[in-house]
Amino acid sequence: MTIELNYDRAEELAAKERQAGIRRLQAALERDGSCECHDCEHEIEPARREAMPSATRCIACQTRSEQRMRRKR
Ligand SMILES: [Zn+2]
């Protein structure tokens, strides 16, 4: 039973952290007005921003930049 309680608590903490992350993201969006891709200046997909608030590129540009970095090695 103790294990189940701990599991619930961990889930609860994770949910709270997710919520805090989304609130931080929303605050940043309100401050900046929008969240544009560094490379192509199109808006970064909202789902991507939620999943990775620190993302500065859209999926297409991020993929391209990762491929460039991989090719350099
Ligand atoms: Zn882009």
N, CA, C, O and the ligand as a Tripos MOL2 file, in Angstrom:
@<TRIPOS>MOLECULE
protein
  293   291    74     0     0
PROTEIN
NO_CHARGES

@<TRIPOS>ATOM
      1 N           0.8340   -1.2160    0.0000 N.3       1 MET1
      2 CA          0.0000    0.0000    0.0000 C.3       1 MET1
      3 C           0.8630    1.2580    0.0000 C.2       1 MET1
      4 O           0.5670    2.2430   -0.6760 O.2       1 MET1
      5 N           1.9710    1.1880    0.8040 N.am      2 THR2
      6 CA          2.8860    2.3350    0.8610 C.3       2 THR2
      7 C           3.4410    2.6470   -0.5260 C.2       2 THR2
      8 O           3.5650    3.8070   -0.9210 O.2       2 THR2
      9 N           3.7710    1.5840   -1.2510 N.am      3 ILE3
     10 CA          4.3430    1.7680   -2.5920 C.3       3 ILE3
     11 C           3.3370    2.4900   -3.4940 C.2       3 ILE3
     12 O           3.6950    3.3850   -4.2600 O.2       3 ILE3
     13 N           2.0620    2.0750   -3.3820 N.am      4 GLU4
     14 CA          1.0400    2.7150   -4.2120 C.3       4 GLU4
     15 C           0.9170    4.2060   -3.8880 C.2       4 GLU4
     16 O           0.7880    5.0450   -4.7790 O.2       4 GLU4
     17 N           0.9610    4.5150   -2.5670 N.am      5 LEU5
     18 CA          0.8570    5.9110   -2.1490 C.3       5 LEU5
     19 C           2.0210    6.7220   -2.7050 C.2       5 LEU5
     20 O           1.8350    7.8270   -3.2140 O.2       5 LEU5
     21 N           3.2240    6.1590   -2.6020 N.am      6 ASN6
     22 CA          4.3870    6.8600   -3.1330 C.3       6 ASN6
     23 C           4.2650    7.0760   -4.6340 C.2       6 ASN6
     24 O           4.6400    8.1280   -5.1530 O.2       6 ASN6
     25 N           3.7460    6.0870   -5.3120 N.am      7 TYR7
     26 CA          3.5940    6.2040   -6.7530 C.3       7 TYR7
     27 C           2.6280    7.3430   -7.0840 C.2       7 TYR7
     28 O           2.8850    8.1560   -7.9720 O.2       7 TYR7
     29 N           1.4980    7.3840   -6.3420 N.am      8 ASP8
     30 CA          0.5260    8.4590   -6.5690 C.3       8 ASP8
     31 C           1.1640    9.8190   -6.3380 C.2       8 ASP8
     32 O           0.9210   10.7750   -7.0750 O.2       8 ASP8
     33 N           1.9900    9.8850   -5.2920 N.am      9 ARG9
     34 CA          2.6200   11.1580   -4.9430 C.3       9 ARG9
     35 C           3.5940   11.5810   -6.0500 C.2       9 ARG9
     36 O           3.6500   12.7500   -6.4300 O.2       9 ARG9
     37 N           4.3430   10.6240   -6.5510 N.am     10 ALA10
     38 CA          5.2850   10.9250   -7.6310 C.3      10 ALA10
     39 C           4.5280   11.4260   -8.8620 C.2      10 ALA10
     40 O           4.9420   12.3780   -9.5230 O.2      10 ALA10
     41 N           3.4190   10.7670   -9.1470 N.am     11 GLU11
     42 CA          2.5900   11.1920  -10.2840 C.3      11 GLU11
     43 C           2.0870   12.6120  -10.0770 C.2      11 GLU11
     44 O           2.0860   13.4320  -10.9950 O.2      11 GLU11
     45 N           1.6620   12.8790   -8.8520 N.am     12 GLU12
     46 CA          1.1260   14.1900   -8.5280 C.3      12 GLU12
     47 C           2.1990   15.2700   -8.7000 C.2      12 GLU12
     48 O           1.9390   16.3400   -9.2490 O.2      12 GLU12
     49 N           3.4140   14.9640   -8.2180 N.am     13 LEU13
     50 CA          4.5170   15.9200   -8.3430 C.3      13 LEU13
     51 C           4.8540   16.1520   -9.8140 C.2      13 LEU13
     52 O           5.1050   17.2820  -10.2330 O.2      13 LEU13
     53 N           4.8560   15.0780  -10.5840 N.am     14 ALA14
     54 CA          5.1660   15.2080  -12.0100 C.3      14 ALA14
     55 C           4.1300   16.0770  -12.7020 C.2      14 ALA14
     56 O           4.4630   16.9060  -13.5490 O.2      14 ALA14
     57 N           2.8660   15.8780  -12.3310 N.am     15 ALA15
     58 CA          1.7940   16.6830  -12.9190 C.3      15 ALA15
     59 C           1.9520   18.1430  -12.5460 C.2      15 ALA15
     60 O           1.7350   19.0280  -13.3730 O.2      15 ALA15
     61 N           2.3320   18.3980  -11.2910 N.am     16 LYS16
     62 CA          2.5220   19.7720  -10.8560 C.3      16 LYS16
     63 C           3.6760   20.4260  -11.5970 C.2      16 LYS16
     64 O           3.6050   21.5980  -11.9680 O.2      16 LYS16
     65 N           4.7420   19.6580  -11.8090 N.am     17 GLU17
     66 CA          5.8940   20.1870  -12.5350 C.3      17 GLU17
     67 C           5.5300   20.5120  -13.9740 C.2      17 GLU17
     68 O           5.9610   21.5260  -14.5230 O.2      17 GLU17
     69 N           4.7220   19.6310  -14.5860 N.am     18 ARG18
     70 CA          4.2620   19.8900  -15.9530 C.3      18 ARG18
     71 C           3.4690   21.1930  -15.9960 C.2      18 ARG18
     72 O           3.6670   22.0320  -16.8740 O.2      18 ARG18
     73 N           2.5640   21.3410  -15.0210 N.am     19 GLN19
     74 CA          1.7410   22.5510  -14.9590 C.3      19 GLN19
     75 C           2.6090   23.7910  -14.8030 C.2      19 GLN19
     76 O           2.3730   24.8070  -15.4560 O.2      19 GLN19
     77 N           3.6250   23.7050  -13.9260 N.am     20 ALA20
     78 CA          4.5200   24.8400  -13.7010 C.3      20 ALA20
     79 C           5.2660   25.1670  -14.9840 C.2      20 ALA20
     80 O           5.4590   26.3370  -15.3150 O.2      20 ALA20
     81 N           5.6870   24.1300  -15.7110 N.am     21 GLY21
     82 CA          6.3980   24.3350  -16.9740 C.3      21 GLY21
     83 C           5.5210   25.0420  -17.9840 C.2      21 GLY21
     84 O           5.9770   25.9430  -18.6880 O.2      21 GLY21
     85 N           4.2570   24.6340  -18.0590 N.am     22 ILE22
     86 CA          3.3250   25.2480  -19.0090 C.3      22 ILE22
     87 C           3.0720   26.6970  -18.6240 C.2      22 ILE22
     88 O           2.9840   27.5700  -19.4870 O.2      22 ILE22
     89 N           2.9550   26.9520  -17.3090 N.am     23 ARG23
     90 CA          2.7420   28.3400  -16.8630 C.3      23 ARG23
     91 C           3.9430   29.2060  -17.2060 C.2      23 ARG23
     92 O           3.7820   30.3430  -17.6520 O.2      23 ARG23
     93 N           5.1590   28.6740  -17.0000 N.am     24 ARG24
     94 CA          6.3640   29.4250  -17.3520 C.3      24 ARG24
     95 C           6.3690   29.7380  -18.8390 C.2      24 ARG24
     96 O           6.7110   30.8450  -19.2550 O.2      24 ARG24
     97 N           5.9850   28.7500  -19.6320 N.am     25 LEU25
     98 CA          5.9680   28.9100  -21.0830 C.3      25 LEU25
     99 C           4.9610   29.9790  -21.4810 C.2      25 LEU25
    100 O           5.2500   30.8300  -22.3220 O.2      25 LEU25
    101 N           3.7740   29.9350  -20.8720 N.am     26 GLN26
    102 CA          2.7460   30.9160  -21.1940 C.3      26 GLN26
    103 C           3.2060   32.3140  -20.8100 C.2      26 GLN26
    104 O           2.9480   33.2760  -21.5340 O.2      26 GLN26
    105 N           3.8940   32.4320  -19.6590 N.am     27 ALA27
    106 CA          4.4070   33.7330  -19.2190 C.3      27 ALA27
    107 C           5.4360   34.2400  -20.2220 C.2      27 ALA27
    108 O           5.4470   35.4210  -20.5670 O.2      27 ALA27
    109 N           6.3030   33.3380  -20.6910 N.am     28 ALA28
    110 CA          7.3300   33.7220  -21.6680 C.3      28 ALA28
    111 C           6.6800   34.1580  -22.9740 C.2      28 ALA28
    112 O           7.1340   35.1070  -23.6130 O.2      28 ALA28
    113 N           5.6220   33.4690  -23.3660 N.am     29 LEU29
    114 CA          4.9260   33.8140  -24.5990 C.3      29 LEU29
    115 C           4.2800   35.1830  -24.4850 C.2      29 LEU29
    116 O           4.3240   35.9820  -25.4210 O.2      29 LEU29
    117 N           3.6820   35.4470  -23.3320 N.am     30 GLU30
    118 CA          3.0490   36.7490  -23.1410 C.3      30 GLU30
    119 C           4.0920   37.8610  -23.1830 C.2      30 GLU30
    120 O           3.8280   38.9520  -23.6890 O.2      30 GLU30
    121 N           5.2680   37.5790  -22.6520 N.am     31 ARG31
    122 CA          6.3430   38.5590  -22.6410 C.3      31 ARG31
    123 C           6.8490   38.8210  -24.0660 C.2      31 ARG31
    124 O           7.0250   39.9690  -24.4740 O.2      31 ARG31
    125 N           7.0730   37.7570  -24.7950 N.am     32 ASP32
    126 CA          7.6890   37.8900  -26.1210 C.3      32 ASP32
    127 C           6.6670   38.1060  -27.2270 C.2      32 ASP32
    128 O           7.0300   38.4970  -28.3360 O.2      32 ASP32
    129 N           5.4050   37.8570  -26.9410 N.am     33 GLY33
    130 CA          4.3790   38.0020  -27.9710 C.3      33 GLY33
    131 C           4.2200   36.7300  -28.7670 C.2      33 GLY33
    132 O           3.1040   36.2400  -28.9430 O.2      33 GLY33
    133 N           5.3200   36.1890  -29.2490 N.am     34 SER34
    134 CA          5.2350   34.9380  -29.9950 C.3      34 SER34
    135 C           6.5310   34.1710  -29.8360 C.2      34 SER34
    136 O           7.5060   34.6890  -29.2910 O.2      34 SER34
    137 N           6.5420   32.9400  -30.3110 N.am     35 CYS35
    138 CA          7.7420   32.1280  -30.2040 C.3      35 CYS35
    139 C           8.1050   31.6600  -31.6060 C.2      35 CYS35
    140 O           7.5370   30.6990  -32.1250 O.2      35 CYS35
    141 N           9.0490   32.3480  -32.2000 N.am     36 GLU36
    142 CA          9.3970   32.0500  -33.5860 C.3      36 GLU36
    143 C          10.6570   31.2170  -33.6830 C.2      36 GLU36
    144 O          11.5370   31.2670  -32.8240 O.2      36 GLU36
    145 N          10.7120   30.4540  -34.7510 N.am     37 CYS37
    146 CA         11.8830   29.6380  -35.0340 C.3      37 CYS37
    147 C          13.0770   30.5390  -35.3400 C.2      37 CYS37
    148 O          12.9550   31.5060  -36.0920 O.2      37 CYS37
    149 N          14.2170   30.2220  -34.7610 N.am     38 HIS38
    150 CA         15.4250   31.0190  -34.9780 C.3      38 HIS38
    151 C          15.8700   31.0230  -36.4310 C.2      38 HIS38
    152 O          16.4240   32.0060  -36.9220 O.2      38 HIS38
    153 N          15.6210   29.9140  -37.1080 N.am     39 ASP39
    154 CA         16.1640   29.7730  -38.4630 C.3      39 ASP39
    155 C          15.2180   30.3140  -39.5290 C.2      39 ASP39
    156 O          15.6280   31.1130  -40.3710 O.2      39 ASP39
    157 N          13.9530   29.8850  -39.5000 N.am     40 CYS40
    158 CA         13.0510   30.2500  -40.5990 C.3      40 CYS40
    159 C          12.0310   31.3040  -40.1710 C.2      40 CYS40
    160 O          11.2680   31.7970  -41.0020 O.2      40 CYS40
    161 N          12.0100   31.6560  -38.8740 N.am     41 GLU41
    162 CA         11.1330   32.6990  -38.3370 C.3      41 GLU41
    163 C           9.6480   32.3810  -38.4420 C.2      41 GLU41
    164 O           8.8070   33.2670  -38.2900 O.2      41 GLU41
    165 N           9.3240   31.1100  -38.7050 N.am     42 HIS42
    166 CA          7.9370   30.6840  -38.6010 C.3      42 HIS42
    167 C           7.6460   30.3440  -37.1460 C.2      42 HIS42
    168 O           8.5620   30.0820  -36.3670 O.2      42 HIS42
    169 N           6.3730   30.3480  -36.7880 N.am     43 GLU43
    170 CA          6.0100   30.0260  -35.4180 C.3      43 GLU43
    171 C           6.3290   28.5660  -35.1170 C.2      43 GLU43
    172 O           6.0500   27.6780  -35.9220 O.2      43 GLU43
    173 N           6.9170   28.3300  -33.9450 N.am     44 ILE44
    174 CA          7.1790   26.9550  -33.5290 C.3      44 ILE44
    175 C           5.8560   26.3210  -33.1120 C.2      44 ILE44
    176 O           5.0420   26.9630  -32.4490 O.2      44 ILE44
    177 N           5.6410   25.0750  -33.4940 N.am     45 GLU45
    178 CA          4.3910   24.3820  -33.2040 C.3      45 GLU45
    179 C           4.0980   24.3950  -31.7070 C.2      45 GLU45
    180 O           4.9740   24.0550  -30.9110 O.2      45 GLU45
    181 N           2.8620   24.7870  -31.2970 N.am     46 PRO46
    182 CA          2.5150   24.8310  -29.8680 C.3      46 PRO46
    183 C           2.7810   23.5150  -29.1450 C.2      46 PRO46
    184 O           3.2400   23.5190  -28.0030 O.2      46 PRO46
    185 N           2.4980   22.3950  -29.7970 N.am     47 ALA47
    186 CA          2.7170   21.0930  -29.1590 C.3      47 ALA47
    187 C           4.2020   20.9010  -28.8660 C.2      47 ALA47
    188 O           4.5770   20.3580  -27.8270 O.2      47 ALA47
    189 N           5.0410   21.3530  -29.7970 N.am     48 ARG48
    190 CA          6.4860   21.2290  -29.6130 C.3      48 ARG48
    191 C           6.9600   22.1320  -28.4780 C.2      48 ARG48
    192 O           7.8140   21.7440  -27.6810 O.2      48 ARG48
    193 N           6.4020   23.3320  -28.4120 N.am     49 ARG49
    194 CA          6.8070   24.2490  -27.3480 C.3      49 ARG49
    195 C           6.4160   23.7050  -25.9910 C.2      49 ARG49
    196 O           7.1330   23.8790  -25.0060 O.2      49 ARG49
    197 N           5.2490   23.0310  -25.9500 N.am     50 GLU50
    198 CA          4.8230   22.4500  -24.6700 C.3      50 GLU50
    199 C           5.7300   21.3030  -24.2740 C.2      50 GLU50
    200 O           6.0870   21.1480  -23.1060 O.2      50 GLU50
    201 N           6.0990   20.4980  -25.2650 N.am     51 ALA51
    202 CA          6.9360   19.3380  -24.9770 C.3      51 ALA51
    203 C           8.3560   19.7810  -24.6410 C.2      51 ALA51
    204 O           9.0270   19.1610  -23.8160 O.2      51 ALA51
    205 N           8.8160   20.8690  -25.2900 N.am     52 MET52
    206 CA         10.1930   21.3120  -25.0820 C.3      52 MET52
    207 C          10.2330   22.8380  -25.0560 C.2      52 MET52
    208 O          10.5310   23.4810  -26.0630 O.2      52 MET52
    209 N           9.9250   23.4100  -23.8810 N.am     53 PRO53
    210 CA          9.8290   24.8830  -23.7840 C.3      53 PRO53
    211 C          11.1080   25.6080  -24.1930 C.2      53 PRO53
    212 O          11.0700   26.7850  -24.5490 O.2      53 PRO53
    213 N          12.2430   24.9030  -24.1410 N.am     54 SER54
    214 CA         13.5090   25.5610  -24.4590 C.3      54 SER54
    215 C          13.8170   25.5430  -25.9480 C.2      54 SER54
    216 O          14.8310   26.0900  -26.3820 O.2      54 SER54
    217 N          12.9300   24.9060  -26.7440 N.am     55 ALA55
    218 CA         13.1990   24.7920  -28.1800 C.3      55 ALA55
    219 C          13.2200   26.1750  -28.8280 C.2      55 ALA55
    220 O          12.3530   27.0070  -28.5600 O.2      55 ALA55
    221 N          14.2170   26.4130  -29.6820 N.am     56 THR56
    222 CA         14.3150   27.6970  -30.3670 C.3      56 THR56
    223 C          14.1220   27.5370  -31.8680 C.2      56 THR56
    224 O          14.1600   28.5150  -32.6150 O.2      56 THR56
    225 N          13.9160   26.2960  -32.3060 N.am     57 ARG57
    226 CA         13.7090   26.0390  -33.7270 C.3      57 ARG57
    227 C          12.4750   25.1890  -33.9320 C.2      57 ARG57
    228 O          12.0870   24.4320  -33.0430 O.2      57 ARG57
    229 N          11.8440   25.3070  -35.1090 N.am     58 CYS58
    230 CA         10.7480   24.4130  -35.4590 C.3      58 CYS58
    231 C          11.3190   23.0270  -35.7460 C.2      58 CYS58
    232 O          12.5330   22.8570  -35.8650 O.2      58 CYS58
    233 N          10.4320   22.0430  -35.8540 N.am     59 ILE59
    234 CA         10.9040   20.6700  -36.0130 C.3      59 ILE59
    235 C          11.7610   20.5270  -37.2710 C.2      59 ILE59
    236 O          12.7920   19.8530  -37.2510 O.2      59 ILE59
    237 N          11.3330   21.1630  -38.3690 N.am     60 ALA60
    238 CA         12.0640   21.0400  -39.6330 C.3      60 ALA60
    239 C          13.4830   21.5840  -39.4930 C.2      60 ALA60
    240 O          14.4420   20.9390  -39.9170 O.2      60 ALA60
    241 N          13.6170   22.7720  -38.8980 N.am     61 CYS61
    242 CA         14.9410   23.3910  -38.7700 C.3      61 CYS61
    243 C          15.7880   22.6510  -37.7480 C.2      61 CYS61
    244 O          16.9990   22.5200  -37.9270 O.2      61 CYS61
    245 N          15.1630   22.1600  -36.6690 N.am     62 GLN62
    246 CA         15.8980   21.4110  -35.6580 C.3      62 GLN62
    247 C          16.4710   20.1430  -36.2730 C.2      62 GLN62
    248 O          17.6280   19.7940  -36.0400 O.2      62 GLN62
    249 N          15.6400   19.4510  -37.0680 N.am     63 THR63
    250 CA         16.0970   18.2250  -37.7240 C.3      63 THR63
    251 C          17.2540   18.5370  -38.6580 C.2      63 THR63
    252 O          18.2510   17.8150  -38.6900 O.2      63 THR63
    253 N          17.1160   19.6190  -39.4180 N.am     64 ARG64
    254 CA         18.1670   19.9900  -40.3680 C.3      64 ARG64
    255 C          19.4660   20.3040  -39.6290 C.2      64 ARG64
    256 O          20.5460   19.8890  -40.0490 O.2      64 ARG64
    257 N          19.3480   21.0460  -38.5190 N.am     65 SER65
    258 CA         20.5540   21.4350  -37.7950 C.3      65 SER65
    259 C          21.2200   20.2240  -37.1570 C.2      65 SER65
    260 O          22.4470   20.1440  -37.0850 O.2      65 SER65
    261 N          20.3870   19.2650  -36.6860 N.am     66 GLU66
    262 CA         20.9690   18.0490  -36.0990 C.3      66 GLU66
    263 C          21.6870   17.2350  -37.1630 C.2      66 GLU66
    264 O          22.7340   16.6440  -36.9010 O.2      66 GLU66
    265 N          21.1200   17.2060  -38.3700 N.am     67 GLN67
    266 CA         21.7670   16.4620  -39.4570 C.3      67 GLN67
    267 C          23.0940   17.1160  -39.8340 C.2      67 GLN67
    268 O          24.0800   16.4330  -40.1090 O.2      67 GLN67
    269 N          23.1030   18.4560  -39.8430 N.am     68 ARG68
    270 CA         24.3570   19.1690  -40.1300 C.3      68 ARG68
    271 C          25.4180   18.8340  -39.0950 C.2      68 ARG68
    272 O          26.5730   18.5750  -39.4320 O.2      68 ARG68
    273 N          25.0060   18.8420  -37.8160 N.am     69 MET69
    274 CA         25.9690   18.5680  -36.7600 C.3      69 MET69
    275 C          26.4950   17.1500  -36.8530 C.2      69 MET69
    276 O          27.6690   16.8950  -36.5840 O.2      69 MET69
    277 N          25.6220   16.2230  -37.2350 N.am     70 ARG70
    278 CA         26.0350   14.8320  -37.3170 C.3      70 ARG70
    279 C          27.0340   14.6370  -38.4560 C.2      70 ARG70
    280 O          27.9750   13.8510  -38.3550 O.2      70 ARG70
    281 N          26.7980   15.3870  -39.5590 N.am     71 ARG71
    282 CA         27.6710   15.2170  -40.7210 C.3      71 ARG71
    283 C          29.0850   15.7480  -40.4590 C.2      71 ARG71
    284 O          30.0550   15.2750  -41.0520 O.2      71 ARG71
    285 N          29.1880   16.7310  -39.5680 N.am     72 LYS72
    286 CA         30.5020   17.3330  -39.3010 C.3      72 LYS72
    287 C          31.4690   16.3440  -38.6670 C.2      72 LYS72
    288 O          32.6770   16.4170  -38.8940 O.2      72 LYS72
    289 N          30.9280   15.3990  -37.8550 N.am     73 ARG73
    290 CA         31.8060   14.4710  -37.1500 C.3      73 ARG73
    291 C          32.4390   13.4640  -38.0760 C.2      73 ARG73
    292 O          33.2080   12.6120  -37.6300 O.2      73 ARG73
    293 ZN         12.2380   26.7640  -38.6830 Zn       74 ZN74
@<TRIPOS>BOND
     1     1     2 1
     2     2     3 1
     3     3     4 2
     4     3     5 am
     5     5     6 1
     6     6     7 1
     7     7     8 2
     8     7     9 am
     9     9    10 1
    10    10    11 1
    11    11    12 2
    12    11    13 am
    13    13    14 1
    14    14    15 1
    15    15    16 2
    16    15    17 am
    17    17    18 1
    18    18    19 1
    19    19    20 2
    20    19    21 am
    21    21    22 1
    22    22    23 1
    23    23    24 2
    24    23    25 am
    25    25    26 1
    26    26    27 1
    27    27    28 2
    28    27    29 am
    29    29    30 1
    30    30    31 1
    31    31    32 2
    32    31    33 am
    33    33    34 1
    34    34    35 1
    35    35    36 2
    36    35    37 am
    37    37    38 1
    38    38    39 1
    39    39    40 2
    40    39    41 am
    41    41    42 1
    42    42    43 1
    43    43    44 2
    44    43    45 am
    45    45    46 1
    46    46    47 1
    47    47    48 2
    48    47    49 am
    49    49    50 1
    50    50    51 1
    51    51    52 2
    52    51    53 am
    53    53    54 1
    54    54    55 1
    55    55    56 2
    56    55    57 am
    57    57    58 1
    58    58    59 1
    59    59    60 2
    60    59    61 am
    61    61    62 1
    62    62    63 1
    63    63    64 2
    64    63    65 am
    65    65    66 1
    66    66    67 1
    67    67    68 2
    68    67    69 am
    69    69    70 1
    70    70    71 1
    71    71    72 2
    72    71    73 am
    73    73    74 1
    74    74    75 1
    75    75    76 2
    76    75    77 am
    77    77    78 1
    78    78    79 1
    79    79    80 2
    80    79    81 am
    81    81    82 1
    82    82    83 1
    83    83    84 2
    84    83    85 am
    85    85    86 1
    86    86    87 1
    87    87    88 2
    88    87    89 am
    89    89    90 1
    90    90    91 1
    91    91    92 2
    92    91    93 am
    93    93    94 1
    94    94    95 1
    95    95    96 2
    96    95    97 am
    97    97    98 1
    98    98    99 1
    99    99   100 2
   100    99   101 am
   101   101   102 1
   102   102   103 1
   103   103   104 2
   104   103   105 am
   105   105   106 1
   106   106   107 1
   107   107   108 2
   108   107   109 am
   109   109   110 1
   110   110   111 1
   111   111   112 2
   112   111   113 am
   113   113   114 1
   114   114   115 1
   115   115   116 2
   116   115   117 am
   117   117   118 1
   118   118   119 1
   119   119   120 2
   120   119   121 am
   121   121   122 1
   122   122   123 1
   123   123   124 2
   124   123   125 am
   125   125   126 1
   126   126   127 1
   127   127   128 2
   128   127   129 am
   129   129   130 1
   130   130   131 1
   131   131   132 2
   132   131   133 am
   133   133   134 1
   134   134   135 1
   135   135   136 2
   136   135   137 am
   137   137   138 1
   138   138   139 1
   139   139   140 2
   140   139   141 am
   141   141   142 1
   142   142   143 1
   143   143   144 2
   144   143   145 am
   145   145   146 1
   146   146   147 1
   147   147   148 2
   148   147   149 am
   149   149   150 1
   150   150   151 1
   151   151   152 2
   152   151   153 am
   153   153   154 1
   154   154   155 1
   155   155   156 2
   156   155   157 am
   157   157   158 1
   158   158   159 1
   159   159   160 2
   160   159   161 am
   161   161   162 1
   162   162   163 1
   163   163   164 2
   164   163   165 am
   165   165   166 1
   166   166   167 1
   167   167   168 2
   168   167   169 am
   169   169   170 1
   170   170   171 1
   171   171   172 2
   172   171   173 am
   173   173   174 1
   174   174   175 1
   175   175   176 2
   176   175   177 am
   177   177   178 1
   178   178   179 1
   179   179   180 2
   180   179   181 am
   181   181   182 1
   182   182   183 1
   183   183   184 2
   184   183   185 am
   185   185   186 1
   186   186   187 1
   187   187   188 2
   188   187   189 am
   189   189   190 1
   190   190   191 1
   191   191   192 2
   192   191   193 am
   193   193   194 1
   194   194   195 1
   195   195   196 2
   196   195   197 am
   197   197   198 1
   198   198   199 1
   199   199   200 2
   200   199   201 am
   201   201   202 1
   202   202   203 1
   203   203   204 2
   204   203   205 am
   205   205   206 1
   206   206   207 1
   207   207   208 2
   208   207   209 am
   209   209   210 1
   210   210   211 1
   211   211   212 2
   212   211   213 am
   213   213   214 1
   214   214   215 1
   215   215   216 2
   216   215   217 am
   217   217   218 1
   218   218   219 1
   219   219   220 2
   220   219   221 am
   221   221   222 1
   222   222   223 1
   223   223   224 2
   224   223   225 am
   225   225   226 1
   226   226   227 1
   227   227   228 2
   228   227   229 am
   229   229   230 1
   230   230   231 1
   231   231   232 2
   232   231   233 am
   233   233   234 1
   234   234   235 1
   235   235   236 2
   236   235   237 am
   237   237   238 1
   238   238   239 1
   239   239   240 2
   240   239   241 am
   241   241   242 1
   242   242   243 1
   243   243   244 2
   244   243   245 am
   245   245   246 1
   246   246   247 1
   247   247   248 2
   248   247   249 am
   249   249   250 1
   250   250   251 1
   251   251   252 2
   252   251   253 am
   253   253   254 1
   254   254   255 1
   255   255   256 2
   256   255   257 am
   257   257   258 1
   258   258   259 1
   259   259   260 2
   260   259   261 am
   261   261   262 1
   262   262   263 1
   263   263   264 2
   264   263   265 am
   265   265   266 1
   266   266   267 1
   267   267   268 2
   268   267   269 am
   269   269   270 1
   270   270   271 1
   271   271   272 2
   272   271   273 am
   273   273   274 1
   274   274   275 1
   275   275   276 2
   276   275   277 am
   277   277   278 1
   278   278   279 1
   279   279   280 2
   280   279   281 am
   281   281   282 1
   282   282   283 1
   283   283   284 2
   284   283   285 am
   285   285   286 1
   286   286   287 1
   287   287   288 2
   288   287   289 am
   289   289   290 1
   290   290   291 1
   291   291   292 2
@<TRIPOS>SUBSTRUCTURE
     1 MET1         2 RESIDUE 1 A MET
     2 THR2         6 RESIDUE 1 A THR
     3 ILE3        10 RESIDUE 1 A ILE
     4 GLU4        14 RESIDUE 1 A GLU
     5 LEU5        18 RESIDUE 1 A LEU
     6 ASN6        22 RESIDUE 1 A ASN
     7 TYR7        26 RESIDUE 1 A TYR
     8 ASP8        30 RESIDUE 1 A ASP
     9 ARG9        34 RESIDUE 1 A ARG
    10 ALA10       38 RESIDUE 1 A ALA
    11 GLU11       42 RESIDUE 1 A GLU
    12 GLU12       46 RESIDUE 1 A GLU
    13 LEU13       50 RESIDUE 1 A LEU
    14 ALA14       54 RESIDUE 1 A ALA
    15 ALA15       58 RESIDUE 1 A ALA
    16 LYS16       62 RESIDUE 1 A LYS
    17 GLU17       66 RESIDUE 1 A GLU
    18 ARG18       70 RESIDUE 1 A ARG
    19 GLN19       74 RESIDUE 1 A GLN
    20 ALA20       78 RESIDUE 1 A ALA
    21 GLY21       82 RESIDUE 1 A GLY
    22 ILE22       86 RESIDUE 1 A ILE
    23 ARG23       90 RESIDUE 1 A ARG
    24 ARG24       94 RESIDUE 1 A ARG
    25 LEU25       98 RESIDUE 1 A LEU
    26 GLN26      102 RESIDUE 1 A GLN
    27 ALA27      106 RESIDUE 1 A ALA
    28 ALA28      110 RESIDUE 1 A ALA
    29 LEU29      114 RESIDUE 1 A LEU
    30 GLU30      118 RESIDUE 1 A GLU
    31 ARG31      122 RESIDUE 1 A ARG
    32 ASP32      126 RESIDUE 1 A ASP
    33 GLY33      130 RESIDUE 1 A GLY
    34 SER34      134 RESIDUE 1 A SER
    35 CYS35      138 RESIDUE 1 A CYS
    36 GLU36      142 RESIDUE 1 A GLU
    37 CYS37      146 RESIDUE 1 A CYS
    38 HIS38      150 RESIDUE 1 A HIS
    39 ASP39      154 RESIDUE 1 A ASP
    40 CYS40      158 RESIDUE 1 A CYS
    41 GLU41      162 RESIDUE 1 A GLU
    42 HIS42      166 RESIDUE 1 A HIS
    43 GLU43      170 RESIDUE 1 A GLU
    44 ILE44      174 RESIDUE 1 A ILE
    45 GLU45      178 RESIDUE 1 A GLU
    46 PRO46      182 RESIDUE 1 A PRO
    47 ALA47      186 RESIDUE 1 A ALA
    48 ARG48      190 RESIDUE 1 A ARG
    49 ARG49      194 RESIDUE 1 A ARG
    50 GLU50      198 RESIDUE 1 A GLU
    51 ALA51      202 RESIDUE 1 A ALA
    52 MET52      206 RESIDUE 1 A MET
    53 PRO53      210 RESIDUE 1 A PRO
    54 SER54      214 RESIDUE 1 A SER
    55 ALA55      218 RESIDUE 1 A ALA
    56 THR56      222 RESIDUE 1 A THR
    57 ARG57      226 RESIDUE 1 A ARG
    58 CYS58      230 RESIDUE 1 A CYS
    59 ILE59      234 RESIDUE 1 A ILE
    60 ALA60      238 RESIDUE 1 A ALA
    61 CYS61      242 RESIDUE 1 A CYS
    62 GLN62      246 RESIDUE 1 A GLN
    63 THR63      250 RESIDUE 1 A THR
    64 ARG64      254 RESIDUE 1 A ARG
    65 SER65      258 RESIDUE 1 A SER
    66 GLU66      262 RESIDUE 1 A GLU
    67 GLN67      266 RESIDUE 1 A GLN
    68 ARG68      270 RESIDUE 1 A ARG
    69 MET69      274 RESIDUE 1 A MET
    70 ARG70      278 RESIDUE 1 A ARG
    71 ARG71      282 RESIDUE 1 A ARG
    72 LYS72      286 RESIDUE 1 A LYS
    73 ARG73      290 RESIDUE 1 A ARG
    74 ZN74       293 GROUP 0 **** ****
